[in-house]
Amino acid sequence: MADIKSFVKFFKNPLSVIGALIISALVMAAIFAPVLATHPPNEIVMADKLAQPSPAHYFGTDEMGRDIYSRIVYGSRISLQVGMQVVGIAISIGVFTGAVSGYYGGWIDEIIMRITDMFLAFPSMILAMAIAAALGPSLSNAVIASSITWWPWYTRMVRSQILALREAEFVEAARASGNTMFGVIIKYILPNCLSPLIVQATMDVGFAIQLTAGLSFIGLGAQPPTADWGSMLSTGRKYMLTHWWYVTFPGLFIFLVVLGFNLLGDGLRDHLDPKLKNTA
Amino acid sequence: MVAYTARRLMLAIVVLIGMSLMTFYISHAIPGDPARLASGAHAKAEQVESLRVQMGLDKPLPVQYMIYMKGIISGDLGTSVSTRRPVADELKEYLPATIELSVFALIISVVAGVFFGIVSAVRRNSALDHFLRVFSLVGASIPVFWLGLLFLIFFYKQLNVLPIGGRIGIGINPPTKATGLYIIDSILSGDGIALKSSISHLVLPSITLGYSSMGVFTRMARSCVLEVLSADYIRTARAKGLKETIVVYKHALRNAILPLITLVGLQFAYLLGGTVLTETIFSWPGLGSYSVTAITNLNFPAIMGVTLTITTLFVVINLITDLCYAIADPRIVYK
């Protein structure tokens, strides 16, 4: 799947490299947050409130004198965690239902497909909002709400891959040599669905961060005083006309991270799936 | 074709019923007591109880759902818990604003997106192509709520050329109502002041929203045009000595436009749902802002109403798109 030549090619594309760099920086920030931060993220210093960006506070401070730079550094942990959780849950449900649907066909397939139709008929933001509101505003509920809107895409993707592979000779051979249904799916079919799944998942981590940040922005995600990028933007909105730095920096980082995952996903697609290269 | 339409219609109805069940369940799982909320903080227990009976909240859930469905069929979406007005009336007030915003956002994203896509394809692998690719990726990655805030900081605070929010300037009368879309209404009634004001209020929200879905059109247009440009009949057209612009716009674009129809339908539906955050930022009085208020007030008749309205539109638009596609391309036969 990935020989050295195509690996080199991946790094020859400047956009993929930028994407990879952004995501590495995010992971580093999440791991080394205590080292990188200049202040404790929740340290309140009322005397310093709403201070402009300066060498003491790189990105300024908020209405309680908390250091925005340090809060953003710690916020990278939440963003990364949220993105991975949403996509992880969505993939787990999607792969299972998609595999069952594609492999068994018939009425099971029909039922699962109609259920995905129903979920896909909801605009995802509206559905996520309704679920998050029903569960009560908190970060973990925002994650659950986002995952619920996401899994049908993976179900469809895995199903279509399995439909294409179900009749392949190597699958028939595997079945003939006495493997169970699930053995065949897990050992022989799923590994062949990996490339498109990895590409989609990479991009989706970014979009999941964007969606949950949106939920936090309208008050349905992380709650104060959590150092979360979306809820920082939400509080910062009150001060946007007088203190530009408050909303500018948290938003900039959401944007960069989503862009990073997009660029990386794009690069991976060229890398893993040469067929799609020039059409996308 | 008739059989296909009938099948799609049946499917749409099944999906809508399923959705109504789901929204009903979701909105009834909301913690908090709407009867207590509606009767106010100082109400006595008996008052809350009588309101609960009045609102039908004491009946079992399936019964409540049947009552609700009966209402929907006769056009009654229940009463808003916070304003005590019929939800259907409130939705009628808020819906045109959302439609106006999403239609303009759609126009912006289609026109800009398709144009950039063609340019990208024609100048494939040039610096311009790479720039446009990044530009559309930025659009897909930028959170609309952040872009909206940046626009406000820049165009309202720094330059002071565009308004901070709302649909029309304070002190300016909305145009005489015909469609509910301010721009069309003010043109119809020849109201220049209202027209100018409503356009200036629409610019930032529709660009904010439109930019987010522009990239999809750029990608699609680029790949379609690239595919068509390598076709034999294009080579023939070039060999005949036609000008490149005629080859691209008359020969290539015509054939590349077909897949775009589906995308326009899908994106319009997406924009309708995606207005929530944009409307919140720009205090745009549409369904998005309405639903955010409804959720904070645990106003579930209103939540149900919004969700049903938007999803019904979503389903109907998708249905129309599929049928349009069949009409536009005679090669497609649906069974």
Interface residues (C-beta under 8 A of the other chain):
Chain A: L15 R114 I115 D117 M118 A121 F122 P123 S124 M125 I126 L127 M129 A130 I131 A133 A134 L135 G136 G206 Q210 A213 G214 F217 I218 G219 L220 L233 R237 M240 L241 W244 V247 T248 G251 L252 I254 F255 V258 L259 N262 L263 D266 N278 T279 A280
Chain B: L11 V14 V15 L16 G18 M19 M22 T23 I26 S27 A29 I30 P31 H130 R133 V134 L137 V138 A140 S141 I142 P143 V144 F145 W146 L149 L150 L152 I153 Y156 K157 R219 S223 L226 E227 A269 Y270 L272 G273 G274 V276 L277 T280 I281 S291 V292 I295 T296 L298 I303 V306 T307 I310 T311 F314 V315 N318
